[in-house]
Amino acid sequence: MSKSTINDRKREHLSLAGRPSMQMSIANGLDTLQFEPCALPELDFDEIDTRCSLVGKELQQPLIIASMSGGTRASRQLNEIFAAAAERAGVALGLGSMRIAIEQPEQCATFQVRSIAPSIPIFANIGGAQLIQPNGIDNALRCIDIAEADGIFVHLNPLQEVLQVQGDTQWRGVLKAIATLVTHAQVPVIVKEVGHGIGPSTAKKLAEIGVRYLDIAGAGGTSWAAIETERSRIDNNAQTGEVFHNFGINLCDSLRLIQQQCNVDESLTLIASGGIRSGLDIAKTIRLGASFASAASPMLAAAQHSETALTELLQQWRRQLQICCFITGSASLSDLRHAPLVKQSLL
């Protein structure tokens, strides 16, 4: 793929991802979950602890700024804003797809933000389809080195790719390649979907090859099917993709089914994403069994305004999470996992 094609695609992705019309019209299911209010919390609000640890580094709340950008001047600036705000707020950062850094080495600097964020977890990112390309595993390991990363996301996006002009549609061998990467990487491998969800069948396969982190990325947030459909309008091919805009398994159903059918224990860490929009949403995913939450669209909107706006949003979400702990009588995230519910129609 030519440099201009990749760069244009990255710019279009960033531009389109921020549009409300690119959000799914279906819910992620979190509205079906209601906590029982605790009118007697017997807690000091100032002592509520939302800290946690991810890949050996402490976070102020269980939140990851999701993978979004990489490969253009604008995305470099965004990554720097993401890194600075994440460092200040004490949350983790997922970098966007680093394929461009391999194909265009001059773009490596886009992903080199460790000096801006020395203490938080930073995650490199490569597509599952890229792992089966020549030197795919070596390229993934190179991405880790480029970003000085604490782990690497392998994103699974077959629907996006099949709708994308010149997308990668040869996926035979991806599971085996992930298994190889898990064996060779010196840092954790986190497998994530991009917004259409991971169901129990896929989760089982990944767990069986040694994957210990899953980012569910369920339906209910940004639709990459919608984004690629919009991009294809210039080729008059939009109608093909329109029926898939809301395709997938939502966040709540994915969490529920994976835990019911995959024998989730301490060896499998679940990251909840797909329409996360507040600290209350984070609290609900913790109650449903996730260890961390991840969000993209709200972070992008804030970062496009300013680093200060993004930092303030992250701090607001932490306070919302603390408030939810307080009004459910939960002194910590561990307590929040057992907070009483009055409505849980999915479970």
C-alpha positions as CSV (number, residue, x, y, z in Angstrom):
1,M,0.0,0.0,0.0
2,S,1.4,3.4,-0.9
3,K,2.4,6.0,1.6
4,S,-0.2,8.4,0.5
5,T,-2.9,5.8,0.7
6,I,-2.0,4.9,4.3
7,N,-1.7,8.5,5.4
8,D,-5.0,9.5,3.8
9,R,-6.7,6.5,5.4
10,K,-5.4,7.5,8.8
11,R,-6.5,11.1,8.4
12,E,-10.0,10.0,7.3
13,H,-10.3,7.6,10.2
14,L,-9.5,10.3,12.8
15,S,-11.9,12.7,11.1
16,L,-14.8,10.3,10.8
17,A,-14.3,8.7,14.3
18,G,-15.3,11.9,16.0
19,R,-18.7,12.2,14.2
20,P,-21.8,11.3,16.2
21,S,-23.1,9.5,13.1
22,M,-20.3,7.0,13.4
23,Q,-21.7,5.8,16.8
24,M,-23.8,2.7,16.9
25,S,-27.5,3.3,17.5
26,I,-27.7,0.2,19.7
27,A,-26.8,0.3,23.4
28,N,-23.9,-1.5,25.1
29,G,-26.3,-2.9,27.7
30,L,-25.0,-1.0,30.7
31,D,-28.3,0.7,31.1
32,T,-29.8,-2.7,32.2
33,L,-27.6,-2.7,35.3
34,Q,-28.6,-0.8,38.4
35,F,-26.8,-0.6,41.7
36,E,-28.8,-0.8,44.9
37,P,-28.3,2.6,46.6
38,C,-26.6,2.4,50.0
39,A,-28.1,5.1,52.2
40,L,-25.7,4.2,55.0
41,P,-22.3,3.8,53.4
42,E,-20.4,4.0,56.7
43,L,-17.4,5.3,54.7
44,D,-15.2,8.4,54.6
45,F,-15.4,9.5,50.9
46,D,-11.8,10.8,51.0
47,E,-10.6,7.3,51.8
48,I,-12.2,5.6,48.9
49,D,-9.5,3.9,46.9
50,T,-9.8,3.4,43.1
51,R,-6.1,2.6,42.5
52,C,-5.1,-0.6,40.8
53,S,-2.2,-2.2,39.1
54,L,-1.8,-3.0,35.4
55,V,1.4,-4.8,34.1
56,G,3.1,-3.9,37.3
57,K,2.4,-0.2,37.2
58,E,0.0,1.7,39.4
59,L,-3.0,3.5,38.0
60,Q,-5.3,6.0,39.8
61,Q,-8.3,4.3,38.2
62,P,-8.9,1.2,36.1
63,L,-8.9,3.0,32.8
64,I,-7.1,2.8,29.5
65,I,-7.2,5.5,26.8
66,A,-8.1,3.3,23.9
67,S,-6.0,2.9,20.7
68,M,-6.9,5.5,18.1
69,S,-4.2,7.3,16.2
70,G,-0.8,7.0,14.5
71,G,0.9,7.9,11.3
72,T,0.2,11.5,10.5
73,R,1.3,14.9,11.9
74,A,-2.1,15.3,13.6
75,S,-2.0,11.9,15.1
76,R,1.5,12.5,16.5
77,Q,0.1,15.6,18.2
78,L,-2.8,13.6,19.5
79,N,-0.6,10.9,20.9
80,E,1.5,13.5,22.7
81,I,-1.7,15.0,24.2
82,F,-3.0,11.5,25.2
83,A,0.3,10.7,26.8
84,A,0.6,13.9,28.8
85,A,-3.0,13.7,30.1
86,A,-2.7,10.0,30.9
87,E,0.5,10.6,32.9
88,R,-1.1,13.4,34.8
89,A,-4.3,11.5,35.5
90,G,-2.7,8.1,36.2
91,V,-4.4,6.0,33.5
92,A,-2.9,3.7,30.8
93,L,-2.5,4.5,27.1
94,G,-3.1,2.4,24.1
95,L,-1.4,3.6,20.9
96,G,-3.0,3.3,17.5
97,S,-2.1,0.8,14.9
98,M,1.7,0.8,14.3
99,R,1.7,-0.8,10.9
100,I,2.7,2.6,9.4
101,A,5.8,2.7,11.6
102,I,7.0,-0.6,10.1
103,E,6.2,0.4,6.5
104,Q,7.4,4.0,6.9
105,P,10.2,4.2,9.5
106,E,10.1,8.0,9.5
107,Q,6.7,7.7,11.2
108,C,8.2,5.9,14.3
109,A,8.3,9.2,16.2
110,T,4.5,9.3,16.1
111,F,4.5,6.5,18.7
112,Q,7.5,7.5,20.8
113,V,5.8,9.2,23.8
114,R,7.6,7.4,26.7
115,S,9.5,10.5,27.6
116,I,6.1,12.3,28.1
117,A,4.6,9.5,30.1
118,P,7.4,7.7,32.0
119,S,5.3,6.1,34.7
120,I,2.1,4.7,33.1
121,P,1.5,1.6,31.1
122,I,1.9,2.2,27.3
123,F,0.7,-0.4,24.8
124,A,2.0,-0.9,21.3
125,N,-0.6,-2.0,18.6
126,I,-0.6,-4.2,15.5
127,G,-3.4,-5.8,13.5
128,G,-4.0,-9.5,13.7
129,A,-3.9,-9.6,9.9
130,Q,-0.4,-8.0,9.9
131,L,0.9,-10.9,12.0
132,I,0.6,-13.3,9.2
133,Q,2.4,-11.1,6.7
134,P,6.1,-11.7,6.0
135,N,8.1,-10.9,9.2
136,G,4.8,-10.3,11.0
137,I,6.0,-11.5,14.4
138,D,9.3,-9.6,14.1
139,N,7.4,-6.5,13.2
140,A,5.2,-6.9,16.2
141,L,8.2,-7.2,18.4
142,R,9.7,-4.2,16.7
143,C,6.6,-2.2,17.5
144,I,7.1,-3.0,21.2
145,D,10.7,-1.7,21.0
146,I,9.7,1.5,19.1
147,A,7.1,2.5,21.7
148,E,9.1,1.2,24.7
149,A,5.8,-0.5,25.5
150,D,4.7,-2.4,28.5
151,G,2.5,-4.7,26.3
152,I,1.0,-4.9,22.8
153,F,-2.5,-4.9,21.6
154,V,-3.3,-7.2,18.7
155,H,-6.5,-5.8,17.2
156,L,-9.0,-8.0,15.5
157,N,-11.1,-6.2,12.9
158,P,-12.2,-8.6,10.2
159,L,-15.5,-6.7,9.6
160,Q,-13.7,-3.4,9.2
161,E,-11.1,-5.0,6.8
162,V,-13.6,-6.7,4.6
163,L,-15.5,-3.4,4.2
164,Q,-12.4,-1.3,3.7
165,V,-11.2,-0.6,0.2
166,Q,-8.0,-2.6,-0.2
167,G,-8.5,-4.1,3.2
168,D,-6.7,-7.3,4.5
169,T,-9.1,-10.1,3.9
170,Q,-6.7,-13.1,4.2
171,W,-7.0,-14.1,7.9
172,R,-6.0,-17.8,7.7
173,G,-3.3,-18.4,10.3
174,V,-4.0,-15.4,12.6
175,L,-4.7,-17.5,15.7
176,K,-1.5,-19.5,15.2
177,A,0.4,-16.2,14.8
178,I,-1.0,-14.8,18.0
179,A,0.1,-17.9,19.8
180,T,3.6,-17.4,18.4
181,L,3.7,-13.8,19.5
182,V,2.5,-14.8,23.0
183,T,5.5,-17.2,23.2
184,H,8.1,-14.7,21.9
185,A,7.0,-11.4,23.4
186,Q,8.6,-10.3,26.6
187,V,5.5,-8.3,27.5
188,P,1.8,-9.2,27.8
189,V,-0.2,-9.6,24.6
190,I,-3.6,-8.1,24.8
191,V,-6.1,-9.2,22.1
192,K,-8.9,-6.7,21.4
193,E,-11.8,-6.3,19.0
194,V,-12.4,-2.8,17.6
195,G,-16.1,-2.4,18.5
196,H,-18.1,-5.4,17.4
197,G,-17.3,-7.6,20.3
198,I,-15.5,-10.8,21.4
199,G,-17.9,-13.7,22.0
200,P,-17.2,-16.8,24.1
201,S,-16.2,-19.0,21.1
202,T,-13.4,-16.6,20.2
203,A,-12.4,-16.0,23.9
204,K,-12.0,-19.7,24.4
205,K,-9.7,-20.1,21.4
206,L,-7.5,-17.2,22.6
207,A,-7.4,-18.4,26.2
208,E,-6.3,-21.9,25.0
209,I,-3.3,-20.4,23.2
210,G,-2.1,-18.5,26.3
211,V,-3.7,-15.1,25.9
212,R,-4.2,-13.6,29.3
213,Y,-5.7,-10.2,28.5
214,L,-8.9,-9.6,26.4
215,D,-10.3,-6.2,25.5
216,I,-13.9,-7.0,24.6
217,A,-14.7,-3.8,22.6
218,G,-18.3,-4.7,22.4
219,A,-21.0,-3.2,20.2
220,G,-22.5,0.0,21.5
221,G,-19.7,2.6,20.8
222,T,-18.0,3.7,17.6
223,S,-18.9,1.6,14.5
224,W,-15.9,0.9,12.3
225,A,-18.3,-0.7,9.9
226,A,-20.0,2.7,9.6
227,I,-16.6,4.5,9.2
228,E,-15.5,2.2,6.4
229,T,-18.9,2.4,4.8
230,E,-18.7,6.2,4.8
231,R,-15.2,6.0,3.3
232,S,-16.4,3.7,0.5
233,R,-19.1,6.2,-0.7
234,I,-16.7,7.6,-3.2
235,D,-16.7,4.2,-4.8
236,N,-20.5,3.9,-4.7
237,N,-20.2,0.8,-2.5
238,A,-21.9,2.2,0.6
239,Q,-25.0,0.0,0.5
240,T,-22.9,-3.1,1.0
241,G,-21.8,-2.0,4.5
242,E,-24.8,-0.2,5.8
243,V,-26.5,-3.4,7.1
244,F,-23.5,-4.0,9.4
245,H,-23.3,-0.6,11.2
246,N,-24.8,-2.1,14.4
247,F,-23.4,-5.6,14.0
248,G,-21.9,-7.4,17.0
249,I,-22.3,-8.5,20.5
250,N,-22.7,-5.8,23.1
251,L,-20.4,-5.2,26.0
252,C,-22.7,-6.6,28.7
253,D,-23.6,-9.8,26.8
254,S,-19.9,-10.3,26.0
255,L,-18.8,-10.0,29.6
256,R,-21.6,-12.3,30.8
257,L,-21.1,-15.0,28.2
258,I,-17.3,-15.1,28.5
259,Q,-17.5,-15.5,32.2
260,Q,-20.2,-18.2,32.0
261,Q,-18.6,-20.2,29.3
262,C,-14.8,-19.6,29.5
263,N,-14.1,-20.4,33.2
264,V,-12.7,-16.9,33.7
265,D,-10.4,-16.8,36.7
266,E,-7.3,-14.9,37.8
267,S,-5.5,-16.0,34.7
268,L,-7.7,-14.1,32.3
269,T,-8.0,-10.3,32.7
270,L,-11.0,-8.7,30.9
271,I,-11.0,-5.1,29.7
272,A,-14.4,-3.6,29.0
273,S,-14.9,-1.3,26.1
274,G,-17.6,-0.4,23.7
275,G,-19.5,2.8,24.5
276,I,-17.9,3.6,27.9
277,R,-19.0,7.2,28.6
278,S,-18.5,7.9,32.3
279,G,-17.1,6.8,35.6
280,L,-20.4,5.2,36.4
281,D,-20.0,3.0,33.3
282,I,-16.6,2.0,34.5
283,A,-18.1,1.0,37.9
284,K,-20.7,-1.1,36.2
285,T,-18.1,-3.0,34.1
286,I,-16.1,-3.7,37.3
287,R,-19.3,-5.1,38.9
288,L,-19.8,-7.3,35.8
289,G,-16.4,-8.8,36.1
290,A,-14.0,-6.6,34.1
291,S,-10.8,-5.5,35.7
292,F,-10.3,-2.4,33.5
293,A,-12.3,-0.2,31.2
294,S,-11.2,1.5,28.0
295,A,-12.7,4.3,26.0
296,A,-11.9,6.1,22.7
297,S,-14.6,8.5,21.4
298,P,-14.9,10.7,24.5
299,M,-11.1,10.9,24.8
300,L,-10.7,11.9,21.2
301,A,-13.3,14.6,21.4
302,A,-11.6,16.0,24.6
303,A,-8.1,15.7,23.2
304,Q,-9.1,17.5,20.0
305,H,-10.0,20.5,22.2
306,S,-6.9,20.5,24.5
307,E,-4.7,18.5,26.8
308,T,-6.4,20.3,29.7
309,A,-9.8,19.2,28.6
310,L,-8.8,15.6,28.4
311,T,-7.1,15.7,31.8
312,E,-10.2,17.2,33.3
313,L,-12.4,14.5,31.7
314,L,-10.2,11.8,33.1
315,Q,-10.3,13.4,36.6
316,Q,-14.1,13.7,36.3
317,W,-14.5,10.1,35.5
318,R,-12.4,9.1,38.5
319,R,-14.5,11.2,40.8
320,Q,-17.7,9.7,39.3
321,L,-16.2,6.2,40.0
322,Q,-15.4,7.3,43.6
323,I,-18.9,8.6,44.0
324,C,-20.4,5.3,42.7
325,C,-18.2,3.4,45.2
326,F,-19.4,5.8,48.0
327,I,-23.1,5.4,47.3
328,T,-22.9,1.6,47.0
329,G,-20.9,1.3,50.3
330,S,-17.8,0.1,48.5
331,A,-14.5,1.3,49.9
332,S,-12.4,-0.1,47.0
333,L,-12.7,-1.7,43.6
334,S,-12.6,-5.1,45.2
335,D,-15.7,-4.2,47.3
336,L,-17.4,-2.7,44.2
337,R,-17.3,-6.2,42.5
338,H,-19.8,-7.4,45.1
339,A,-22.0,-4.3,45.4
340,P,-25.7,-5.2,45.6
341,L,-27.8,-4.8,42.5
342,V,-31.5,-4.0,42.1
343,K,-31.6,-4.5,38.3
344,Q,-29.5,-7.0,36.3
345,S,-31.8,-8.2,33.5
346,L,-28.9,-9.6,31.5
347,L,-27.7,-12.0,34.2
